[in-house]
Amino acid sequence: MAIVGAFARVDSGQNASCQRLLCELAGVSTFEINDPDKVGILIEADTLDQAHSMVSQKIRSIPGVLGVWPVYVNTEDEQD
């Protein structure tokens, strides 16, 4: 399993709708950051490739998401 922590830069006027849409994605949860232009994201996926796909395709395509930066990755139980 891969666990990825990331920050998303969002349009501050769409922060609440971005968080709602992010939480609707399977394996994705959000957390508050004390910045109206950012959202914390936790992604759980079977593999690192699946987590990367989630970030680069699904999360980045959500209206109001301007960019996503992974800041933490854990794949200790993922096999090579």
C-alpha positions in Angstrom: 0.0 0.0 0.0 1.2 3.5 -0.8 0.3 6.5 1.4 0.9 9.9 0.0 0.5 13.2 1.8 0.2 16.3 -0.5 -0.7 20.0 -0.5 -3.1 21.3 -3.1 -3.1 25.0 -4.1 -6.8 25.9 -4.7 -8.8 28.9 -5.8 -9.7 30.3 -2.4 -13.3 31.0 -3.6 -13.7 27.3 -4.4 -11.9 25.8 -1.3 -15.1 24.2 0.2 -16.2 22.7 -3.1 -12.7 21.4 -3.8 -12.6 19.6 -0.5 -16.0 18.1 -1.1 -15.0 16.8 -4.5 -11.7 15.5 -3.2 -13.4 13.5 -0.4 -15.7 11.9 -3.0 -12.6 10.2 -4.6 -12.0 6.7 -3.3 -8.9 6.6 -1.1 -8.7 10.4 -0.7 -9.3 12.4 2.4 -8.5 16.0 3.2 -7.4 18.0 6.2 -7.4 21.7 7.0 -4.3 23.9 6.6 -4.4 27.4 8.0 -4.4 28.9 4.5 -7.5 29.5 2.4 -5.5 28.8 -0.7 -4.3 25.3 0.3 -5.9 22.0 1.2 -4.1 19.0 2.8 -4.6 15.7 1.0 -4.0 12.1 2.1 -4.1 9.5 -0.6 -4.2 5.7 0.0 -3.6 3.5 -3.0 -2.5 -0.1 -3.6 0.7 1.0 -5.4 2.7 4.2 -5.8 1.8 4.2 -9.5 -1.9 4.3 -8.6 -1.3 7.1 -6.1 0.7 9.0 -8.8 -2.2 8.5 -11.3 -4.6 9.8 -8.7 -2.6 13.0 -8.2 -1.7 13.7 -11.8 -5.1 12.8 -13.4 -8.0 12.9 -11.0 -7.0 15.4 -8.3 -5.5 17.9 -10.8 -8.6 17.8 -12.9 -11.0 18.9 -10.1 -12.3 22.5 -10.8 -10.5 25.0 -8.5 -7.4 22.8 -8.0 -4.4 24.8 -9.3 -1.6 22.5 -8.4 -0.7 19.5 -6.2 2.7 18.9 -4.5 3.4 15.6 -2.7 5.3 16.1 0.5 5.3 12.6 2.0 5.3 9.1 0.7 5.3 5.8 2.5 5.5 2.5 0.6 7.2 0.3 3.2 4.9 -2.7 2.6 4.8 -2.3 -1.2 6.8 -5.0 -3.1 9.3 -4.0 -5.8 
